[in-house]
C-alpha cells in the first residue's frame, strides 16, 4: 500500500507548481513549440512519469499501472465512442445524404453565419445533452466542413460553441456528480450554475459570429443573435431551475432550432455571407420524406442514446441487473486498492479502486454502433461491404488521435493516482478568502488534465466544498465554480482538440486548433473567476 503525498516539496505552492508542470509543458509544446499532438502527448507522459517517480516518490510499478489504466480508458470507452461517431458521419456522406442535408439547411438560410448558429451552437448543444463525450464536436465540425467551412475554422467554432452547453453534458451528469460528491443541495447548486454560466451563454452566439465575420457580421445578424442568445439562455435557466440539470441541454437546443427555422422564414440578412470556396447553393428542393431520410442517422443516434441514458436501461447493467455479466470488471495489477487517498482530499484514508469497466452493451459507443447498423439497413445505397470499408478508412484516419487521447488519459490517471491533481487543488486552496477568485481555475485544470467536467468534479468537488466551509462561503457556489471553470477548459483540452482534428481531417495540426481557441478559453475563465469572486460576497 502506498499513500498519496500532496506536499512532497514541503511547500504547498511549490508542490502545486511541480504538479502542474506537465500541463504547462503540454500547452507550451502545442502553442510555442508547435509540436504535433501525438509528440506533445508523448513528451508530457514522459515528464509525468519522471515527476511522479522522482518528486512524488510514487513506486514505479504503480506509475506504470496508472498509465496502463489511463491508456485502456482512453481506448474504451472514449476511443470507442469517437470511432463510432466518425464512422456514422462517414456513412452519412457515403450514402449521399449530405447533398440533401446541405439543401435542407439552405432552405432555412443560405447565410453561413446562420448555419453556424444552427449547427455548431444549437445542434451541437443538443448532441451534448444526449451524448456528450466529444460526439457534438466530432459530428458538428464534420457537418460544417461539408457545408464549405475551412477545417480548422470548423473545429474552432464547434469547440467555442460547446462553452454554452458543456457544463450540463449528457443528461446533466456533470452537475449531478458535482452535487453528489460535493455533498451540496442539487437545487442550490443549479441556482449557482444559473448565476455563473448563463450570463456568458447569452453572448456565445455573438462571439461565434464575431469570429466568423467580425463586427459587420454582428450588425447584419443581430436579430438572430438577440433572439437565440436570449431564448437559449432563458430556456436553460428555466429548465435548470424548474426541472434540474438533466434536460437543460435538450429542451433549450430543440426549441431554439425550431424557433430559428421559423424566424428565418420571415427574415433574412440583407447580405448573404458565404465562406470562400463554399459549394454553391443548390436550387433543388427536396421532399419532406427525402429530408427526413437524409437526417435519419442523427435522429436515430439521438433516439438510441436517449434510450441508453434512461435509468431503467442503466439498471439492467448494474451489479444486480439482468445483464450485469456484460460489464467486464478488470482490476489493474499493482494499482487496484494499492494506493491510499488521504485527508484532506478524503474524509479518511481509503484505498482507491482501479478497475477497468468494459461495458460491452451499455457503453455509449455501442449505442452509436446500433445507430450505425440501423442507418446501414435503412440506406439502400450502402452495402455491408461499403460500410465496412468506411470503417477501415475511419480507423486509418483516427489511429493517431486515438493514441494521443490514450496517452493524455495516461497522464491524467498518473496525476490522479499520484495525488498530483490534488496537490494543485490544495496549493490553490491556501489562498484563503481570495480562494473564490481562483476556484474555477481548479476546475479548469481538472478538465484540461482529464478532458471531462465529470472527472474534474469527481476530483475536486469535495475539495471545493471543504474549502468553502473553512472560509465561510457557499459550498454550492464553489462546486458550481469548479464545474463552470471546467467547461472553459473543454475548448483546449487535449482530448477535445484531438477529436476535433480527427473529425475535420487535420490530424497533426492540433497545435493550430489550440492556438485558435486558447485566448477564448482564458478569457472565459477570467470571466468565471471574477464573477465567482463577486458572487462570493453576495451568496
N, C-alpha and C positions, 0 to 999 in steps of 0.2 A: 504494500500500500504506500502510495506517495501522496503527500499533502501539498496542495497548491500554495505557492509563495507569492504574495501580492506586492511585497515591497523588498525585492531582492537587493536593491542598491541602498537600502536604509534611508530613503528619501522618497516620499510619495510622488513628488513631481518628477524626479529623475527616473524612477521606475516606470511611471506613466509614459514619459518621453521615449524610453527604451522600448516599451511595449508597442508604441505607435510607430516605431521606425519602419517596419515592413509596409505599413500603409503609406507613409511618406515616400518610401522608395518607389512603390508602385506608381503613385501619382507622378513622381519625378521621371520615372522611366518612360511613361507614356507621353507626358506633356513636354518635357525638356529633351530627353534623350531620343524621343520618338521611336522607341522600340516597338516591334510588333507585339501584340497582346500575349502571344504564347511565350515569347522570350522574356517579357516583363514578368509573367507569372512564374516562370522557371527561376528567375533571379530572386523574386520575392519569397518563393518557397525555400530556397537555399538559405536566405537570410533568416527566415523564421525558424528553421531547424537549428542553425548555429546559435541564434539568440536564446531559444528555449533551453539548449544544452549548456551553453557557457554562462549565461547571465542568470536564468531562472533555475538552473540545476535540475531540470527535468530529466529523468532517465531516458537514454536514447531509445530503448525498446518502446517506451510509452509514446515518445515523439513519433516514431515510425508508425505505431498503431493508430495514433490520431490522424496522421497523414493518409494512411490507407483508408480509414473510416471516412475522411473527407472526400477522397477520390471516388470511393464507392457511392457515396451520397450524391456526388456530382453527376455520376452516370445514371443512377436510379435514386430518386425519381426525376431529378431536374433534366438530365440529358434525354431521358425517355420522353418527357413532355415536349421539349423543344424539337426533337427529331420528328415526333408525330405531328406537331403543329405545322412545321415547314412542309412535311410530306403532304398534308391536307391542302395546303396552299398550292403546291406544285400540281396536284391533281386537278384543282380548280382551273389552273392555267391550261394544263394539257387538254382538258375536256372542252376548251373553247368557251367556258363560261365567262371569262373576263371581258370578252367583247360585249356581252350583254350587260355585265355589271357596270362597265365603263359607261355604256349608253344610259343605263338606268340612273346613274349618278348625274349624268349630264342633263337628264330631264328635271332634276332639282335645280342645278345651276351649272353652266359651263365654266363659271369662275372658279379657279382652283383655290382661291382663298376660302371660299365657302366649302369646297370639298375637304380642305384640311380640317375645318371645324367639324364637319360631318363625320369624317373617318377617324382622324387622329384623336380628336377631343371626345366626341360623343360615342362613336362605335368602340373606340379604344377603352373608354371608361366602362362601357357595358361588358366588354370581354374581360376587363379587370375584375368586375363584380361577379362574373360566373366562373372564371377560370383562374386568373392571376398567373403566377409563376412564369412570367415572360411571354405568355401567349399573346396578349394585346400588342406588345411591341413587335413580335415576330410577324403577326398577321397584318397589322395596320401599316407597318413600314413597307412590307411587300406590296400591299394594295396601292400605296402612294407611288411606288416605283412604276407599277403597271399603269397608273394614271398619268405618268410622264414626269414625275419629280425626280431630281437627281438623288442617287442612293444615299450619300452622306446627309443631305438635307432631309430626306425622308426619315432616316434614323433619328436625327436630332429632333425633328418636330414631334415624333412619337414619344421619345424619351421625355421631352419637355411637357407634353400633354399629360403624361402619366402623373405629374405632380398634383393634378386635380383629383385623382381617383386612387392613387396608390395607398393612401392612409387606411382605406377600408378593405381593400383587397378582395379576395374571393369570399363572398358571404360574410364579410365583416370580421374575418378571423383575426387580423392584427389587433383590432380594438378589444375583441373578446379575450384574447390571450393576455394583452396588457392589463386589463381589468382583473383578470383571474390571478395572474402571478403577482401583480402589484397589490392585490387584496384591497381594491378600491371598488366603490359602487359603480356599476356599469352605466347607470343613468347619469350620474355625476360626471364620469369621465367623458360620456358622449357630449355633455354640455361644454366641457372644456375643449373637446375637439372642435365643436362649433366655433367657440371663441377664438381659437388659434388658426385653424385651417381655412375656414370658409371665406374669410376676407380675401386671402390670396387667391382662392379658387375663382373669385369674381373676375380677376384680371388675367387668368391664364389664356383665354381666347384672344384677348388683346395682344398679349406677348407673342402668341403664335403668329398673328398677322403682322406684327411689328417686325419680327424676324424674317418673315416671308417677303413683305413688300413695303416695309418702312412706314413712316407716318402718313404717306399718301394712301397706302392701303388701309390704314386705320380710319382715315377720314372718309374713304369711299365705302367702307363696310360697317360703319359704326352702328347702324340699326341692328344688324345681326349680332355684333359683339355685345351690345347692350342687352338685347333680348336673351341670348343664350347664356351670357355671363350671369345675369340676374336669375333667370329661370333655373339654370343648372344648380347654382349655389343655394338658391332658396329651397329647391326640392330636396337637395342633400340635407340641408338644415332641418327641414320639416320631418323628413324620414328618420333622421338620426334622433331627433327629439321625441317624436311620437312613437316610432316603431323599433328603434335601435339600429345598430350598425349593419345588420345582415342584408338589408335591401337598399342600402344607401347608394351603392354603385349599380343598381339595377333600375330602380324607379326613375331617378334623375336622367340617366342617359336615354332611356326609352322615350320618355315624354319629350326630352329635348330634341331627339332625332325627328319625331313625328311633328313637333311644332316647327322646326326648321324647314322640313319638307313642305309644310302647309304655307308658311310665311313666304317662301321663295316662289310660290305660285302667284303672289301679288306684288312682289318687289324684286328687283334685280339691280346690281350695281350699274352705274352708267358706263363704266369702263370694265370690260371683261378681262380679267388677269389670267394669262396663260404662261406657264414656265417655258423657257427656251427649249425647243426640241420636243415639247409635249405633242403627242399624236393629235391630229385634227379631230374635232368633234364629229362623230358620225351623225348623218341626217336620218339614219334609220331609226324607227321607233318600234320597239319590241312589244309583244303582247304581254299582258299581266302574267299569264301562265309561264311564258319564257323567262320573265324577270324572276318569278318565284323559284323556278328551277335553277336559274343561274346562282342565286343567293343560297341555294339549299345546303351547300357544305357548311355554311356558317350558322344557319339556324338549327341544322341538325347537331352541330357541335354544341351550340347553346343548350339545346334540349337535353342532350346526353349528360353534359357536365352538371346541369341543374339536378338531374336525377342522381348523379354520383354525390352531390352535395347534400341531399336530403338526410336528416338524422336517422330516418327509418332504414335507409340504404346502408349508412355507415354502421349501424348496429349489427347488421348481418356479418360484419367482418371484425367485430370486437372479439375479445378473448373468449367470450362465451357465446358468440354468434354462430349462425348456421354455417357460414363459410370461413370460419376462423382459420382453418387449415390452409387457406390460400395465401395467408400472410406469413411469409417465412421470416423467422426471427433468428438472426445470425450474430452471436456475440463476437466482438472483435478481440482476438487474443492479445494478451499483455496490457489491455486497456479497460476492458469491461470490469467495473466495480474495483478498479485498481488505482483510481485517483480520487482523492477526497476534496470536496469543495468545503471551504472553511468560512467561519464568521469573519467579517460582517457581510459577506456576499450571501451566505446562507444563515438561517437562524441557529443551526448547529452543524457540526461536521457530519458530512454524509458522503457515501461513495457514489460516484457518477456512473450511471449505466452507459454502456457503449454497444448498442445493439443495432445492427443494420436491418431495418424492416423492408423486406421486398414484398410489397403488396401486389400480387400478380393480377388481381382483378380490380381491386378498389383504388388503385393508383390513378391519378388524373390522366396519365399518359394512356392508360387502357381505355378510358372514356373517349379520348381523341381517336385512338385506334378504331374503336367501334364506329365513330363518326366517319372515319376513312372508309371502312368496309361498306357502310350504308351508302356513302357517296359513290363508290365504285359500282355498287349494284344498281343505283338509280341513274347512272351515266352510260348510255348506250355507246358513246364514243370511246369509253375507257375499257379496254380488255384487261384481264388479270395480269397478263404479261407486261403490258404497258405500265400498269400501276406498279408492279414490282421493279420495273426499270427506273421509274421515277424515285422509288425508294433507294435504289442503288446510287442514283445521282445525288439524292439528298445526303446520304451517308458520306459520299465523296466530298461534298461541299462543306459538311458540318464537322468532320472528324477533328479538325484543328481547333475550332471554337469549343467543341465539347471537351477536348483535352484541356484547353485553357480554363474552362469553367471548373473542371475537376481539380486542377492544380490550385486554383483560387479557393475552392472549398477545402482543400488540404490545409492551406494557410489558415483558413477560418477555424477549422477544428483544432489545429495546433494551438491557436490563440485561445480558444475556449477551454481546452483541457489543461493547458499550461497555466491558465489564470491570467494571461497577458491582457485579454479583453477586460477582465475585472480590474486589473491594475490601472488601465486607462480611466475607467469609471471612478475608481477610488481616488486617483490623483486629482481628477477634476472636482470631486466632491469635497476636497479640502478647502474650497474657496469660501465656505460659509454662506453668509446672507446673499452674496453675489452669485451663488450657485444657479439660481433660475436663469441667469443670463447665458450660462453655458450648458445647462441641462440638455437642450436639443442637440448640442454637439456630441454628447454621448450616444444618442440615438443615431445621429449621422454616422459616427464611427462604426456603430454596430451594424448598420446596413451596408456600409462600404465593405466591411470585413465579410459579412455573411451573405449579402445580396438580398436579404429578406427582412421586412419590417417585423414579421412574426418572430424570426430568430433574434432580432435586436431586442424586442420586448421580452423574449424568453431570458435573454442575458441580463437586461438592465432594469426591467420594470420594478423589481423588488428593491434594487439599489436606489432608484429614484424615489420610491415611496418612503424608504427608511430615512434617506437624507432629508426629505420634505418634513418628516416628523421631527427630526433633530433641529431644524432651523425654524420650525413653526409656521409652515405654509401648507397649502392644499396638496395632499398626496395625489389627488386626481389630476391636478394641473401638471405636475411634473411627469406623471406617467403619460399623459396626453402629449406633453412636450417631447418626450422620448419618441413617441410614435410620429409626431409631426416632423421633427428633425430628421428622423429616419427616412421619411418619404423623399426629402430633398436630396438624399444620397443616392436614390434609385436612378437619378439622372446620369450618374457617373459610376455606379457600382460595376465592378469588372464583369459580373455575370450579365447584367443588363446590356453593357457595351458589347460583349461577345455575342449575345443573342441578336442584337440589332445589326451588328456587322455581318453575321451569317445570313440573316433574313434578306438583306439587300445586296448580297453577293460581294461584300467588301472585306472578306477575311484578310487579316494582315494590316488593315487600316484602322484598327481600334483606336490608335492614338489620335487620328484625325477626328473621329467621332467624339472622343472625350474632350478634345480642345474646344469643340463647338458647344458643349453643354456645361463645361466646368464653371464658367462665370455665372451661369444661371443657377447652378446648384449652390454656389457660395452666396449669391445674392438672396435666394430664397431662405437659406439657412440663417443669414444675418437678420432677415425679417422675423423669422420664427424666434430667434434668440432674443431680440429686442422686445418683441411683443409679449413673449412669455415673462420677461423681466418686469414689464409694466403691469401685466395681469397679476403677478405675484404680490403686488401691493394692494390689489383690489379684492381678490377672492381668498 
